[in-house]
């Protein structure tokens, strides 16, 4: 699936390239959100400080922990529990977003931390015109495009919506899912999937029956593979299983969204994300785990 534009110039629903986005900077119908975040043992404020130092002009900042998660929720919801829709809508208002806006999210590069999470949350509200910047901030800088360091002056938006709960998988949905012919795709690194190492969670391994496709496999030289290649890769993985019978998981429900984005960009629509993912699955010691290759 290729990116298309309307007569107004913007109708991006999966990915948008840096040059195209740059041509629309300042458009009143566009809102840009910087979602840079560093997860693995780093300072959780590093992403926001990077935004303060330099960002794409007009970009608001979304913090994964503060804005795209709700850590008040129990362990069963995973390490990055979904925010309530009302709280997420309050963030959208703060970022100047309304249902009429074209939204573009970006992170440092691969979309997995945490631009695709923001993309998915907006999709759960039914917001169609939301895309991830292909190649992220790294690609923007590499092309020598405009930057600023001053916080943007953003007029509040207006947003009131509810998440499509049918698009969110939980542990009960996953438990009997594979027996009914569904496909569970785990996007974590191969060594974590096998259970060789586990740097973040209390148990190592994967959900029995899951298949492994690490999210970097969707990329080449920092950008997403062409839609046709992604389509061929995913069809080789899921076979005759319809996309609506596919669920993505990761460690905490964040990087799984990048896999969903890649599949949607390939024109294979209707898959879901297990919001709690591996960290939510292992919160119940009675649930089975598997180790080794799939």
TORLOTI-9791 format. One line per 10 residues: number of its first residue (from 1); their letters; for each residue x negated, y, z negated of N, C-alpha, C. Coordinates in nm, 3 decimals. Layout:
N
NUM) a) X:Y:Z:X:Y:Z:X:Y:Z; ... $
// end
This chain:
294
1) xxxxxxxxxx) -0.085:-0.119:0.000:0.000:0.000:0.000:-0.088:0.123:0.000; -0.063:0.215:0.089:-0.142:0.336:0.098:-0.070:0.452:0.032; -0.148:0.550:-0.009:-0.089:0.669:-0.069:-0.019:0.751:0.039; 0.102:0.795:0.010:0.176:0.877:0.104:0.203:1.012:0.042; 0.231:1.111:0.125:0.265:1.243:0.075:0.396:1.288:0.133; 0.469:1.367:0.058:0.593:1.424:0.105:0.562:1.553:0.177; 0.668:1.617:0.228:0.649:1.747:0.292:0.589:1.847:0.195; 0.621:1.831:0.067:0.565:1.920:-0.034:0.420:1.886:-0.063; 0.373:1.770:-0.015:0.233:1.737:-0.027:0.195:1.638:-0.134; 0.288:1.603:-0.223:0.251:1.515:-0.332:0.360:1.411:-0.355 $
11) xxxxxxxxxx) 0.322:1.286:-0.337:0.410:1.174:-0.372:0.322:1.054:-0.402; 0.242:1.066:-0.508:0.141:0.968:-0.542:0.194:0.882:-0.656; 0.197:0.752:-0.634:0.258:0.662:-0.732:0.165:0.556:-0.788; 0.047:0.543:-0.731:-0.051:0.448:-0.786:-0.187:0.516:-0.799; -0.252:0.545:-0.687:-0.384:0.609:-0.688:-0.384:0.733:-0.600; -0.473:0.826:-0.634:-0.497:0.941:-0.549:-0.648:0.966:-0.549; -0.703:1.002:-0.434:-0.848:1.025:-0.427:-0.881:1.168:-0.467; -1.008:1.190:-0.500:-1.051:1.317:-0.555:-1.029:1.433:-0.458; -1.060:1.414:-0.331:-1.046:1.523:-0.234:-0.900:1.565:-0.219; -0.811:1.467:-0.219:-0.668:1.499:-0.206:-0.619:1.575:-0.328 $
21) xxxxxxxxxx) -0.659:1.530:-0.447:-0.618:1.601:-0.568:-0.675:1.743:-0.568; -0.800:1.758:-0.529:-0.862:1.890:-0.529:-0.786:1.988:-0.440; -0.730:1.939:-0.331:-0.657:2.026:-0.239:-0.528:2.080:-0.299; -0.484:2.020:-0.411:-0.357:2.061:-0.471:-0.374:2.127:-0.608; -0.498:2.154:-0.648:-0.519:2.221:-0.776:-0.442:2.353:-0.779; -0.377:2.380:-0.890:-0.300:2.503:-0.903:-0.157:2.494:-0.856; -0.120:2.384:-0.794:0.019:2.367:-0.751:0.108:2.360:-0.874; 0.213:2.441:-0.881:0.299:2.440:-1.001:0.372:2.309:-1.023; 0.380:2.226:-0.922:0.447:2.097:-0.938:0.356:1.986:-0.983; 0.228:2.019:-1.011:0.128:1.919:-1.047:0.086:1.937:-1.193 $
31) xxxxxxxxxx) 0.075:1.825:-1.264:0.017:1.825:-1.398:-0.092:1.719:-1.402; -0.208:1.754:-1.460:-0.322:1.664:-1.467:-0.353:1.639:-1.615; -0.382:1.513:-1.648:-0.411:1.476:-1.786:-0.541:1.396:-1.791; -0.633:1.442:-1.873:-0.761:1.376:-1.897:-0.741:1.276:-2.010; -0.768:1.148:-1.984:-0.748:1.043:-2.084:-0.878:0.972:-2.119; -0.990:1.041:-2.107:-1.119:0.976:-2.135:-1.126:0.931:-2.282; -1.174:0.809:-2.300:-1.185:0.751:-2.434:-1.293:0.643:-2.429; -1.373:0.635:-2.536:-1.477:0.533:-2.545:-1.442:0.441:-2.660; -1.427:0.312:-2.632:-1.371:0.219:-2.730:-1.475:0.146:-2.813; -1.573:0.087:-2.750:-1.656:-0.014:-2.814:-1.748:0.043:-2.921 $
41) xxxxxxxxxx) -1.697:0.065:-3.041:-1.778:0.105:-3.153:-1.829:0.248:-3.148; -1.781:0.325:-3.053:-1.830:0.461:-3.037:-1.747:0.559:-3.119; -1.792:0.681:-3.124:-1.719:0.788:-3.191:-1.584:0.807:-3.121; -1.472:0.789:-3.189:-1.342:0.801:-3.123:-1.312:0.941:-3.073; -1.387:1.041:-3.120:-1.367:1.177:-3.071:-1.449:1.212:-2.950; -1.527:1.117:-2.898:-1.618:1.147:-2.787:-1.543:1.190:-2.661; -1.429:1.126:-2.634:-1.354:1.160:-2.514:-1.303:1.303:-2.517; -1.249:1.345:-2.631:-1.197:1.481:-2.641:-1.309:1.583:-2.633; -1.423:1.553:-2.692:-1.535:1.646:-2.682:-1.585:1.658:-2.538; -1.582:1.546:-2.466:-1.621:1.551:-2.326:-1.525:1.639:-2.247 $
51) xxxxxxxxxx) -1.394:1.629:-2.278:-1.295:1.716:-2.213:-1.321:1.862:-2.247; -1.352:1.890:-2.372:-1.379:2.028:-2.413:-1.501:2.084:-2.341; -1.599:2.000:-2.314:-1.722:2.046:-2.249:-1.702:2.069:-2.100; -1.621:1.984:-2.036:-1.603:1.995:-1.891:-1.487:1.907:-1.847; -1.397:1.965:-1.769:-1.282:1.886:-1.721:-1.232:1.942:-1.588; -1.148:1.865:-1.523:-1.085:1.911:-1.400:-0.994:2.029:-1.434; -1.000:2.136:-1.357:-0.921:2.254:-1.390:-0.773:2.223:-1.413; -0.721:2.278:-1.524:-0.580:2.262:-1.558:-0.548:2.137:-1.637; -0.649:2.055:-1.669:-0.623:1.927:-1.734:-0.591:1.944:-1.882; -0.481:1.883:-1.925:-0.455:1.863:-2.067:-0.534:1.741:-2.113 $
61) xxxxxxxxxx) -0.538:1.716:-2.244:-0.610:1.600:-2.294:-0.517:1.506:-2.370; -0.525:1.377:-2.337:-0.449:1.272:-2.404:-0.545:1.180:-2.478; -0.528:1.169:-2.609:-0.611:1.081:-2.691:-0.545:0.944:-2.701; -0.621:0.839:-2.673:-0.565:0.704:-2.676:-0.507:0.670:-2.812; -0.580:0.700:-2.917:-0.532:0.666:-3.051:-0.418:0.755:-3.098; -0.427:0.882:-3.070:-0.331:0.978:-3.123:-0.205:0.992:-3.039; -0.220:0.987:-2.906:-0.109:1.019:-2.816:-0.051:0.899:-2.742; -0.133:0.798:-2.718:-0.090:0.684:-2.636:-0.074:0.557:-2.719; -0.084:0.569:-2.850:-0.070:0.456:-2.942:-0.001:0.506:-3.068; 0.047:0.410:-3.149:0.106:0.444:-3.279:0.051:0.346:-3.382 $
71) xxxxxxxxxx) -0.051:0.389:-3.455:-0.120:0.301:-3.549:-0.044:0.283:-3.681; 0.075:0.338:-3.689:0.159:0.312:-3.806:0.227:0.176:-3.796; 0.225:0.116:-3.679:0.296:-0.009:-3.657:0.216:-0.129:-3.707; 0.282:-0.243:-3.728:0.215:-0.359:-3.788:0.116:-0.426:-3.694; 0.036:-0.517:-3.752:-0.068:-0.586:-3.675:-0.009:-0.666:-3.560; 0.115:-0.711:-3.572:0.177:-0.788:-3.465:0.191:-0.708:-3.337; 0.184:-0.576:-3.348:0.194:-0.489:-3.229:0.060:-0.469:-3.161; -0.049:-0.527:-3.217:-0.180:-0.517:-3.156:-0.261:-0.399:-3.204; -0.386:-0.391:-3.156:-0.477:-0.286:-3.201:-0.439:-0.148:-3.149; -0.366:-0.142:-3.040:-0.318:-0.014:-2.988:-0.167:-0.025:-2.963 $
81) xxxxxxxxxx) -0.089:-0.022:-3.072:0.057:-0.037:-3.056:0.116:0.074:-2.970; 0.218:0.039:-2.895:0.282:0.141:-2.812:0.343:0.249:-2.900; 0.334:0.375:-2.857:0.407:0.479:-2.929:0.556:0.464:-2.902; 0.637:0.518:-2.991:0.779:0.527:-2.962:0.800:0.624:-2.847; 0.906:0.602:-2.770:0.932:0.687:-2.654:0.947:0.833:-2.694; 1.013:0.858:-2.808:1.034:0.997:-2.850:0.902:1.066:-2.879; 0.808:0.995:-2.941:0.677:1.053:-2.970:0.598:1.078:-2.842; 0.605:0.984:-2.748:0.535:1.003:-2.621:0.595:1.120:-2.544; 0.727:1.132:-2.546:0.791:1.245:-2.479:0.748:1.377:-2.540; 0.727:1.379:-2.672:0.679:1.501:-2.737:0.540:1.538:-2.686 $
91) xxxxxxxxxx) 0.457:1.438:-2.659:0.325:1.465:-2.601:0.340:1.520:-2.459; 0.431:1.463:-2.382:0.454:1.512:-2.246:0.496:1.659:-2.248; 0.581:1.694:-2.342:0.623:1.835:-2.356:0.501:1.923:-2.383; 0.414:1.878:-2.471:0.293:1.954:-2.504:0.201:1.969:-2.384; 0.200:1.871:-2.296:0.115:1.875:-2.178:0.182:1.948:-2.061; 0.302:2.000:-2.083:0.370:2.078:-1.980:0.439:1.995:-1.874; 0.469:1.871:-1.905:0.524:1.779:-1.806:0.677:1.771:-1.818; 0.742:1.767:-1.703:0.886:1.742:-1.693:0.906:1.624:-1.598; 1.026:1.567:-1.590:1.049:1.458:-1.495:1.027:1.495:-1.349; 1.024:1.625:-1.318:1.007:1.668:-1.180:0.862:1.678:-1.137 $
101) xxxxxxxxxx) 0.768:1.669:-1.229:0.628:1.690:-1.195:0.562:1.567:-1.133; 0.469:1.595:-1.043:0.370:1.495:-1.003:0.262:1.495:-1.110; 0.234:1.380:-1.169:0.135:1.369:-1.275:0.016:1.287:-1.223; -0.103:1.332:-1.256:-0.225:1.256:-1.226:-0.304:1.241:-1.355; -0.338:1.118:-1.389:-0.420:1.089:-1.506:-0.557:1.043:-1.461; -0.657:1.078:-1.539:-0.792:1.029:-1.508:-0.867:1.000:-1.636; -0.966:0.911:-1.625:-1.060:0.886:-1.734:-1.200:0.893:-1.675; -1.296:0.833:-1.742:-1.434:0.849:-1.698:-1.458:0.790:-1.560; -1.389:0.678:-1.528:-1.418:0.621:-1.398:-1.324:0.512:-1.352; -1.308:0.403:-1.432:-1.244:0.283:-1.380:-1.093:0.277:-1.401 $
111) xxxxxxxxxx) -1.036:0.378:-1.466:-0.892:0.379:-1.491:-0.848:0.299:-1.612; -0.939:0.222:-1.670:-0.901:0.130:-1.777:-0.904:0.193:-1.915; -0.961:0.312:-1.930:-0.977:0.371:-2.062:-0.964:0.524:-2.055; -0.841:0.579:-2.055:-0.715:0.510:-2.071:-0.612:0.567:-1.972; -0.659:0.603:-1.850:-0.570:0.663:-1.752:-0.455:0.570:-1.713; -0.486:0.442:-1.696:-0.381:0.348:-1.655:-0.278:0.327:-1.765; -0.320:0.339:-1.890:-0.225:0.330:-2.002:-0.124:0.445:-1.992; -0.173:0.567:-1.966:-0.082:0.680:-1.953:0.010:0.662:-1.833; -0.048:0.614:-1.723:0.033:0.584:-1.603:0.146:0.487:-1.638; 0.114:0.380:-1.710:0.215:0.279:-1.743:0.323:0.336:-1.835 $
121) xxxxxxxxxx) 0.283:0.413:-1.934:0.382:0.470:-2.025:0.481:0.560:-1.950; 0.432:0.639:-1.856:0.523:0.720:-1.776:0.612:0.634:-1.688; 0.556:0.528:-1.634:0.638:0.436:-1.554:0.748:0.372:-1.638; 0.718:0.344:-1.764:0.819:0.287:-1.853:0.936:0.383:-1.875; 0.909:0.513:-1.862:1.016:0.613:-1.872:1.093:0.628:-1.742; 1.047:0.561:-1.636:1.110:0.576:-1.505:1.051:0.687:-1.422; 0.937:0.742:-1.465:0.870:0.850:-1.392:0.794:0.788:-1.276; 0.839:0.813:-1.153:0.782:0.747:-1.036:0.654:0.815:-0.988; 0.653:0.949:-0.986:0.540:1.022:-0.927:0.431:1.044:-1.031; 0.362:0.935:-1.061:0.246:0.941:-1.149:0.138:0.852:-1.089 $
131) xxxxxxxxxx) 0.015:0.901:-1.087:-0.095:0.827:-1.025:-0.221:0.842:-1.109; -0.316:0.755:-1.083:-0.448:0.758:-1.147:-0.549:0.807:-1.044; -0.638:0.894:-1.087:-0.744:0.943:-0.999:-0.843:0.830:-0.972; -0.854:0.790:-0.848:-0.942:0.680:-0.810:-1.088:0.721:-0.828; -1.158:0.648:-0.914:-1.296:0.681:-0.943:-1.313:0.777:-1.059; -1.202:0.834:-1.106:-1.201:0.914:-1.227:-1.291:1.037:-1.224; -1.326:1.080:-1.343:-1.408:1.200:-1.358:-1.544:1.182:-1.290; -1.597:1.062:-1.295:-1.726:1.037:-1.232:-1.723:1.065:-1.083; -1.617:1.023:-1.015:-1.605:1.047:-0.872:-1.586:1.196:-0.844; -1.511:1.263:-0.930:-1.488:1.407:-0.914:-1.621:1.483:-0.921 $
141) xxxxxxxxxx) -1.702:1.450:-1.021:-1.831:1.517:-1.037:-1.925:1.483:-0.921; -1.926:1.357:-0.882:-2.013:1.314:-0.772:-1.985:1.392:-0.645; -1.859:1.429:-0.623:-1.822:1.503:-0.502:-1.842:1.654:-0.519; -1.891:1.697:-0.635:-1.920:1.838:-0.655:-1.797:1.926:-0.660; -1.686:1.873:-0.710:-1.560:1.948:-0.713:-1.553:2.036:-0.837; -1.454:2.125:-0.838:-1.444:2.229:-0.940:-1.428:2.172:-1.081; -1.491:2.238:-1.178:-1.482:2.202:-1.319:-1.458:2.327:-1.401; -1.404:2.308:-1.521:-1.393:2.418:-1.615:-1.412:2.365:-1.756; -1.441:2.455:-1.848:-1.460:2.415:-1.987:-1.362:2.483:-2.082; -1.286:2.578:-2.033:-1.187:2.646:-2.117:-1.058:2.566:-2.121 $
151) xxxxxxxxxx) -0.992:2.556:-2.237:-0.863:2.484:-2.244:-0.759:2.552:-2.156; -0.679:2.476:-2.085:-0.578:2.537:-1.998:-0.466:2.600:-2.080; -0.406:2.703:-2.025:-0.289:2.768:-2.085:-0.166:2.698:-2.030; -0.107:2.607:-2.108:0.001:2.522:-2.059:0.132:2.562:-2.123; 0.230:2.597:-2.042:0.364:2.622:-2.093:0.430:2.488:-2.126; 0.502:2.480:-2.238:0.564:2.352:-2.275:0.656:2.299:-2.166; 0.657:2.168:-2.153:0.748:2.104:-2.059:0.879:2.069:-2.127; 0.949:1.976:-2.067:1.075:1.928:-2.124:1.091:1.783:-2.080; 1.102:1.693:-2.177:1.113:1.551:-2.142:1.192:1.477:-2.248; 1.288:1.398:-2.205:1.368:1.316:-2.295:1.395:1.185:-2.222 $
161) xxxxxxxxxx) 1.340:1.076:-2.272:1.359:0.950:-2.203:1.342:0.831:-2.295; 1.373:0.715:-2.242:1.358:0.590:-2.315:1.275:0.494:-2.232; 1.198:0.412:-2.301:1.119:0.310:-2.232:1.210:0.198:-2.180; 1.172:0.146:-2.063:1.237:0.028:-2.008:1.183:-0.094:-2.083; 1.257:-0.140:-2.182:1.208:-0.250:-2.265:1.190:-0.379:-2.186; 1.264:-0.395:-2.077:1.251:-0.516:-1.995:1.115:-0.525:-1.928; 1.045:-0.411:-1.916:0.914:-0.410:-1.851:0.800:-0.433:-1.950; 0.835:-0.451:-2.077:0.735:-0.472:-2.182:0.748:-0.616:-2.233; 0.643:-0.693:-2.226:0.646:-0.831:-2.277:0.598:-0.833:-2.422; 0.660:-0.917:-2.504:0.614:-0.938:-2.641:0.575:-1.084:-2.659 $
171) xxxxxxxxxx) 0.534:-1.121:-2.780:0.484:-1.256:-2.803:0.590:-1.362:-2.776; 0.714:-1.332:-2.810:0.820:-1.430:-2.787:0.841:-1.454:-2.638; 0.825:-1.348:-2.557:0.839:-1.365:-2.413:0.725:-1.449:-2.356; 0.605:-1.430:-2.411:0.488:-1.502:-2.360:0.492:-1.649:-2.399; 0.547:-1.680:-2.516:0.538:-1.816:-2.572:0.589:-1.923:-2.477; 0.705:-1.904:-2.416:0.757:-2.005:-2.325:0.744:-1.969:-2.179; 0.673:-1.862:-2.154:0.664:-1.805:-2.021:0.594:-1.899:-1.922; 0.481:-1.953:-1.963:0.403:-2.036:-1.872:0.476:-2.166:-1.837; 0.551:-2.219:-1.932:0.626:-2.341:-1.907:0.733:-2.320:-1.800; 0.778:-2.196:-1.785:0.881:-2.165:-1.685:0.819:-2.123:-1.552 $
181) xxxxxxxxxx) 0.689:-2.141:-1.534:0.625:-2.113:-1.407:0.566:-1.974:-1.395; 0.562:-1.899:-1.503:0.503:-1.766:-1.499:0.351:-1.772:-1.498; 0.290:-1.659:-1.469:0.144:-1.647:-1.469:0.104:-1.538:-1.568; 0.012:-1.572:-1.657:-0.043:-1.477:-1.752:-0.186:-1.447:-1.711; -0.216:-1.320:-1.682:-0.348:-1.280:-1.635:-0.417:-1.200:-1.745; -0.528:-1.252:-1.793:-0.608:-1.190:-1.898:-0.721:-1.113:-1.830; -0.728:-0.980:-1.854:-0.824:-0.896:-1.782:-0.954:-0.872:-1.859; -0.972:-0.939:-1.973:-1.095:-0.919:-2.050:-1.215:-0.982:-1.980; -1.333:-0.946:-2.028:-1.457:-1.003:-1.974:-1.457:-1.154:-1.988; -1.524:-1.223:-1.900:-1.521:-1.369:-1.897:-1.572:-1.430:-2.027 $
191) xxxxxxxxxx) -1.675:-1.369:-2.088:-1.728:-1.426:-2.211:-1.630:-1.412:-2.327; -1.551:-1.307:-2.327:-1.448:-1.293:-2.431:-1.334:-1.391:-2.405; -1.295:-1.404:-2.280:-1.189:-1.499:-2.245:-1.228:-1.640:-2.286; -1.351:-1.680:-2.259:-1.396:-1.815:-2.295:-1.408:-1.834:-2.446; -1.421:-1.723:-2.519:-1.441:-1.733:-2.663:-1.586:-1.739:-2.703; -1.677:-1.708:-2.609:-1.820:-1.709:-2.641:-1.855:-1.598:-2.740; -1.790:-1.483:-2.722:-1.813:-1.368:-2.809:-1.678:-1.301:-2.835; -1.671:-1.226:-2.945:-1.552:-1.145:-2.970:-1.593:-1.024:-3.053; -1.620:-0.910:-2.984:-1.672:-0.793:-3.053:-1.568:-0.710:-3.128; -1.438:-0.734:-3.102:-1.335:-0.645:-3.155:-1.230:-0.713:-3.242 $
201) xxxxxxxxxx) -1.196:-0.834:-3.211:-1.086:-0.900:-3.280:-1.136:-1.011:-3.373; -1.047:-1.060:-3.459:-1.088:-1.153:-3.564:-1.099:-1.297:-3.517; -1.044:-1.330:-3.402:-1.055:-1.465:-3.347:-1.092:-1.455:-3.200; -1.165:-1.555:-3.154:-1.212:-1.556:-3.016:-1.133:-1.657:-2.933; -1.125:-1.632:-2.804:-1.056:-1.724:-2.715:-0.951:-1.652:-2.634; -0.851:-1.729:-2.588:-0.744:-1.671:-2.507:-0.613:-1.746:-2.531; -0.506:-1.688:-2.483:-0.374:-1.751:-2.494:-0.373:-1.873:-2.403; -0.334:-1.990:-2.454:-0.336:-2.110:-2.370:-0.255:-2.093:-2.241; -0.317:-2.132:-2.130:-0.251:-2.123:-2.001:-0.282:-1.998:-1.923; -0.346:-1.900:-1.987:-0.378:-1.774:-1.918:-0.486:-1.797:-1.813 $
211) xxxxxxxxxx) -0.484:-1.714:-1.712:-0.589:-1.710:-1.611:-0.671:-1.584:-1.632; -0.798:-1.588:-1.595:-0.887:-1.476:-1.620:-0.921:-1.402:-1.491; -0.892:-1.273:-1.487:-0.941:-1.185:-1.381:-0.985:-1.055:-1.449; -1.113:-1.042:-1.484:-1.160:-0.921:-1.551:-1.127:-0.796:-1.471; -1.085:-0.692:-1.538:-1.039:-0.573:-1.466:-1.145:-0.511:-1.376; -1.278:-0.523:-1.405:-1.374:-0.468:-1.310:-1.370:-0.536:-1.173; -1.310:-0.655:-1.164:-1.300:-0.723:-1.035:-1.209:-0.647:-0.939; -1.132:-0.550:-0.990:-1.046:-0.469:-0.904:-1.121:-0.352:-0.841; -1.250:-0.339:-0.872:-1.327:-0.222:-0.833:-1.448:-0.259:-0.747; -1.493:-0.163:-0.673:-1.621:-0.173:-0.602:-1.683:-0.035:-0.601 $
221) xxxxxxxxxx) -1.804:-0.022:-0.653:-1.875:0.104:-0.661:-1.791:0.212:-0.730; -1.723:0.170:-0.835:-1.650:0.264:-0.918:-1.512:0.301:-0.872; -1.469:0.253:-0.757:-1.335:0.284:-0.705:-1.258:0.154:-0.682; -1.127:0.165:-0.677:-1.045:0.047:-0.656:-1.069:-0.011:-0.517; -1.064:-0.142:-0.509:-1.072:-0.209:-0.380:-0.956:-0.165:-0.291; -0.971:-0.176:-0.160:-0.859:-0.144:-0.071:-0.735:-0.227:-0.107; -0.619:-0.170:-0.085:-0.495:-0.237:-0.121:-0.484:-0.376:-0.059; -0.530:-0.390:0.065:-0.520:-0.518:0.133:-0.606:-0.624:0.064; -0.726:-0.583:0.018:-0.813:-0.677:-0.052:-0.754:-0.715:-0.187; -0.700:-0.617:-0.259:-0.637:-0.646:-0.387:-0.520:-0.742:-0.369 $
231) xxxxxxxxxx) -0.443:-0.720:-0.267:-0.328:-0.807:-0.241:-0.373:-0.951:-0.217; -0.476:-0.968:-0.135:-0.527:-1.102:-0.107:-0.580:-1.168:-0.234; -0.650:-1.091:-0.315:-0.707:-1.146:-0.438:-0.599:-1.190:-0.536; -0.497:-1.106:-0.554:-0.391:-1.141:-0.648:-0.305:-1.257:-0.596; -0.280:-1.262:-0.467:-0.203:-1.374:-0.413:-0.280:-1.504:-0.427; -0.412:-1.499:-0.414:-0.493:-1.619:-0.436:-0.483:-1.665:-0.581; -0.461:-1.571:-0.672:-0.454:-1.604:-0.814:-0.315:-1.653:-0.855; -0.210:-1.590:-0.804:-0.073:-1.623:-0.849:0.001:-1.717:-0.756; -0.052:-1.738:-0.634:0.014:-1.830:-0.542:0.154:-1.784:-0.507; 0.250:-1.877:-0.519:0.388:-1.847:-0.483:0.466:-1.780:-0.596 $
241) xxxxxxxxxx) 0.402:-1.759:-0.709:0.470:-1.695:-0.821:0.506:-1.551:-0.785; 0.632:-1.511:-0.800:0.667:-1.372:-0.769:0.604:-1.277:-0.869; 0.573:-1.154:-0.828:0.513:-1.058:-0.921:0.596:-1.038:-1.048; 0.727:-1.051:-1.039:0.813:-1.033:-1.157:0.790:-1.141:-1.261; 0.721:-1.248:-1.224:0.691:-1.356:-1.318:0.544:-1.353:-1.358; 0.483:-1.236:-1.353:0.343:-1.217:-1.391:0.337:-1.123:-1.510; 0.257:-1.159:-1.609:0.231:-1.072:-1.724:0.081:-1.053:-1.737; 0.039:-0.929:-1.765:-0.101:-0.898:-1.789:-0.125:-0.884:-1.938; -0.240:-0.931:-1.984:-0.281:-0.905:-2.121:-0.430:-0.874:-2.125; -0.471:-0.814:-2.235:-0.613:-0.783:-2.258:-0.638:-0.800:-2.407 $
251) xxxxxxxxxx) -0.719:-0.715:-2.466:-0.741:-0.724:-2.610:-0.635:-0.652:-2.690; -0.593:-0.534:-2.641:-0.499:-0.454:-2.720:-0.390:-0.388:-2.639; -0.375:-0.424:-2.512:-0.269:-0.367:-2.431:-0.308:-0.241:-2.358; -0.437:-0.210:-2.349:-0.482:-0.089:-2.279:-0.539:-0.125:-2.142; -0.646:-0.205:-2.138:-0.707:-0.235:-2.009:-0.617:-0.323:-1.922; -0.521:-0.393:-1.983:-0.425:-0.470:-1.904:-0.349:-0.381:-1.806; -0.329:-0.254:-1.844:-0.256:-0.162:-1.758:-0.330:-0.135:-1.628; -0.464:-0.145:-1.630:-0.540:-0.126:-1.507:-0.513:-0.240:-1.410; -0.499:-0.363:-1.464:-0.464:-0.475:-1.378:-0.327:-0.457:-1.315; -0.231:-0.410:-1.396:-0.097:-0.384:-1.344:-0.101:-0.278:-1.235 $
261) xxxxxxxxxx) -0.177:-0.172:-1.257:-0.191:-0.066:-1.157:-0.247:-0.122:-1.027; -0.351:-0.205:-1.036:-0.411:-0.263:-0.916:-0.310:-0.347:-0.840; -0.232:-0.425:-0.912:-0.133:-0.510:-0.847:-0.023:-0.426:-0.782; 0.019:-0.320:-0.850:0.119:-0.230:-0.791:0.063:-0.161:-0.667; -0.063:-0.120:-0.672:-0.125:-0.056:-0.556:-0.132:-0.152:-0.438; -0.140:-0.281:-0.468:-0.144:-0.382:-0.362:-0.006:-0.411:-0.305; 0.097:-0.344:-0.358:0.232:-0.366:-0.309:0.302:-0.483:-0.373; 0.243:-0.538:-0.479:0.303:-0.650:-0.552:0.363:-0.594:-0.680; 0.490:-0.559:-0.674:0.553:-0.482:-0.781:0.636:-0.569:-0.873; 0.648:-0.526:-0.998:0.740:-0.590:-1.091:0.675:-0.668:-1.203 $
271) xxxxxxxxxx) 0.542:-0.673:-1.211:0.475:-0.744:-1.320:0.492:-0.665:-1.449; 0.458:-0.728:-1.562:0.472:-0.666:-1.693:0.339:-0.670:-1.767; 0.333:-0.597:-1.879:0.219:-0.599:-1.970:0.265:-0.654:-2.104; 0.186:-0.746:-2.162:0.208:-0.791:-2.299:0.148:-0.684:-2.387; 0.232:-0.604:-2.448:0.186:-0.484:-2.519:0.091:-0.516:-2.633; 0.119:-0.619:-2.710:0.033:-0.654:-2.822:-0.096:-0.722:-2.780; -0.091:-0.790:-2.667:-0.204:-0.861:-2.609:-0.274:-0.953:-2.710; -0.402:-0.982:-2.689:-0.472:-1.081:-2.771:-0.469:-1.045:-2.919; -0.489:-0.917:-2.952:-0.490:-0.877:-3.092:-0.354:-0.897:-3.158; -0.248:-0.880:-3.083:-0.115:-0.908:-3.136:-0.087:-1.057:-3.146 $
281) xxxxxxxxxx) -0.133:-1.132:-3.048:-0.112:-1.277:-3.047:-0.175:-1.343:-3.169; -0.298:-1.305:-3.202:-0.368:-1.371:-3.312:-0.327:-1.319:-3.450; -0.237:-1.220:-3.454:-0.189:-1.173:-3.585:-0.107:-1.280:-3.656; -0.058:-1.378:-3.580:0.013:-1.492:-3.639:-0.078:-1.613:-3.627; -0.134:-1.661:-3.738:-0.230:-1.773:-3.732:-0.168:-1.903:-3.682; -0.036:-1.910:-3.674:0.029:-2.032:-3.626:0.026:-2.043:-3.474; -0.002:-1.932:-3.406:-0.001:-1.936:-3.260:-0.126:-2.007:-3.209; -0.113:-2.086:-3.105:-0.230:-2.161:-3.053:-0.325:-2.069:-2.979; -0.452:-2.108:-2.977:-0.552:-2.039:-2.896:-0.630:-2.144:-2.817; -0.689:-2.097:-2.709:-0.772:-2.184:-2.624:-0.908:-2.119:-2.605 $
291) xxxx) -1.008:-2.201:-2.576:-1.141:-2.152:-2.548:-1.190:-2.219:-2.420; -1.298:-2.168:-2.365:-1.352:-2.222:-2.243:-1.289:-2.156:-2.121; -1.331:-2.198:-2.002:-1.280:-2.143:-1.877:-1.136:-2.186:-1.856; -1.063:-2.108:-1.773:-0.924:-2.145:-1.746:-0.916:-2.260:-1.647 $
// end
